Amino acid sequence: MCQSPLQFLAALPPIPKQVHMTWKVKDIADDPSPLIQNGLRNIIDMNPDWQVSVSDDADLERYLQARLSADDYRRIQDRHIVEKCDLWRLLKLFHEGGLYQDIDRPYNIPLRRILTERTRCVLPTYYDIDFTQAFMLSAPGNPIFRRAIELNLERRRQGCTDILSLGPITYFHAVTEHLVGEPLQREPGADVMADLRRRLADCELTQTHRETPPEQGISFRRDPSTWRPGNGESKDAFYARCATRHWMVDAPDDPGNKPYGR
């Protein structure tokens, strides 16, 4: 049985079978890029009983405006699309539940092999650094996501504009605050991260995994035999063709650079 402090998850409904993704345009699932073929396309093909939706930038903007107060929306209205997406995914998961995955993250493991009937939240870690932001899976109404939203908005009101602080660090603080009773500093060390994963693994309501991209993660394993080559385009070439700047281009020396997401 799951022991405190995660027992609150038992009151949540089952995880709905819906996937939330975002890109500049909605009609991207049949793009020949290997990035899409081995990500979004695999999600659709391997999970036929899940509803997959891609929100474009206009959808994302409308969702933020509908879910935030006028003051909070004003603070993010003109910010980088990555900042908007980081908050949008938290709002989506809290209000609707389901899976969020970055558009350019690989995927080749059906969700039925990841979830159990009792699972209410999946929290993989990115190496021993923090909790993965590129893959979020939860029942709706999860207090962890509510707290992440609160922290994001509170820090914006205090004048914070740093993408790393508002994204991965805020998410890490929200998870650890619920898991151990206080927000831990990001990159707390391998022993601490191993203990956090143990706490999650010991709870029947949660699942975790130590992700080490690009080799493996909770939803993918490197497997050349099943890789879809598509048009052979590189990730950088895909971004260039879509006239999209990856956020790492804007912060190339940022120690929090993540391997996926725009």
N, C-alpha and C positions, 0 to 999 in steps of 0.2 A: 504494500500500500504506500501511497505517496504521503509523506509526513510534512508537517509545517516546515517552511513557510509557503510551500507551493500548493497546499491543499485547496486554496481558493480556485484553482483551475477546475476542480471537480464540478463546480456550479455552472461552468460554461457549456454551451451546446456543442454538438459535434462540429468538426471542421467542415465547412461547406465545400463542395467540389467545384471550386471556381479559382481560376488563375488570373492574376492581374499583372499586366506588363504595360510598358509605355515606350513609345518611340515618336519620332516626328510625324509619321503617318501611320494609319491603321493597317493599310494593305501591304503587309510586309512578310506574311507567313510563307509565301511561295517564292521569296527572293532566292536566287541561286547561290548566294554567298554561303560558304561553309559555316560561317558564324551563325546564320539563321537556320540553316539546314540541321545543324547539330545542337541547336538550342530550342528556339520556339517551335520549329517544325517537329522535332522529336517530342516535345511536351504534348503537342496536339495528337500525334500519331500513337503515342504510348499510353495516353490517358483518355480514351474515347468517351468515358463517362464524366469527364470534367469539362466545364465550360471555360474556354480560354478567350479573354478579351484583351485587346491592345488599345490603350487610350492614347490619342495623339496629344500634342501640346495644348490644343484648345480645350480638350476634355479635361486635362490636368488642371488647367487654369480655372475652369468653371467649378471643378470639384473643390479646389482650395477656397475659392470665393464663397461657395455654398456652406462649407464646413467651418470656416474661420470667422471670427468677429471682423468688423470693418477695420479696426485698428491693426489687428494681427495680419490681416491680408495685405494691408498697406505696407507693412514692414517687409513682406516677401515679394510683393508684386513685381518689382524690378530687379530681383536678384537672379543669379545664375540658375539655369534650368536644373542643375544637379541639386542645388539647395531645395528647389521646389519639389523635385522628385523624392528627395530624402524625407520630406515632411508628408508628401502625398501618400507614400507607401505606408507610413505609420497610420495615417487617417483611414486608408483603405482597409488595412488589416484590423484596426480596432472596430470600425463601424460595420464591416462586411465579412471579415474573416476570409480564409482561403490561403492561397499561395501567391507571394510576390517573388518574381525572379527578374534579375537584370536581363535585358534583351540579348546581351552578348556573352552570357554565361553558358558553358556547355551543359548538356543534359542527356542522360541515357539510362536512367533507372526509373521504372514506373513508380508512381506514387503509392500504389498498393503494396510495394515492397518496403516502403518507408514508414507508413502509418499503420497503427492498430486501431481498433474500435475505441480504445480509451485515450488515444493521443489527443491532446488539446493544444499543444505548442511544441514546435521543433526549433531548437536553438543550436545550430552548429557553430563551431568557432573557426576563425580564420587563423590557422596555425595556432600559436599560443599568444596571439596579440589581442584579439577581442572577439565579439560575436559577429558572425557573418551578416552583413547588410544586404548582400546580393541575393540571398535566399531567405525569405521569411515565411513561416507557415504557422497559422494559428486559428483558433476558434475566434469568433467575434466577441467583443466585450472584454478582451484580455487586459487586466490592469497593468501589465508590463508595458503594453503599447500605449495605454492611456498616460502612464507616467512619462514615457519617452516624448509624447506629444506635449505634455505640460512643460517638461524641461526645455524642449526646443523653443517653445513660445516664450517661456520665462527668460531664456538667455537672449533671445532676439529683443525683448523689451528692455533688457539691460544693455543693449548695444552690441552684442556679439555678432560678428559677420564672418567668422572663420568657418569654412566648409567642414573641416575635420572636426572641430569642436561641436558643431551643430548636428553633424551626422554620426559617424562611428563612435565618437566619445560619448555623446548624449545617449545613444542607444546602449552602449556598454554600461553607463551609469544606471540607466533604468533597469536593465536586467539584473545587475549585481545588487542593486538596492533591494529588490524583491528576493533574491536568492540567498544573500548572506546578511541582509539587514542594513547595509550601508553601500554607497557607491564607491567602487574600487577604481583606482587609477588604471587607465589603459596600459597594456603590456605589463601586467603585474608579475610575470615570471612563469616558467613552465609548471612549477609545482602548484601554484595558485590556480592556473588554468586547468590543470588536471583535476584538482579538487572540485572546481566548478562543474566540470563535465561529469564527475562522479556523482555529485548531488543531483544533477539532471537525469543521469542514467538510473539512479536509484528510485526515481519517481515514475510510476506507471503512466502518468499523465503527460510526461515530457520525453523528448528524445534529443540526442545530441550526436556530434561527430567532430573529430578534429580534421578539418579540411586542409589539404596541402595542394592548392592549385598550382600548375595546371594538370597535375597527375591524377588527383582524385578529390572528391567531395561527397557530401551526403547524397547528392542526386546525380553524380557522374563518376565514371572511372575511365581513365585513359585506355582506349581500346581501338587500335588501328584497324582491326578487322571489321569494325562496324562504322568507322568514320565515313561520313558522306563528303566527298571532295567538292561537290558542287562545281562552281566555276573556278575553284582554286584561289580565290581572292583572299588576300591577307586581311586581318582585322583593320589595320591602318588604311588599306585601300577601300574597305567597305565604308569606313567613316568618311573618307575623302569623297567617295562617290555619292554619299548621302549629304554632302556638304555640312557635316557635323563635326564640331571640335570636341574631341574627348577631353574630359575635365583635367586629365593629367597634363595636357598641353598648356593649360592655364596655370598649373602648379606643379611643374616637373620635379621640383626638389622637395615636395611635401612628403615627409616620412610616412604619412598615412595613405599614400597612393594605393588604390585598390586595383586589382587586375581587371575588373569588369565595370561596366556602366559608363554612361556618357558624362 
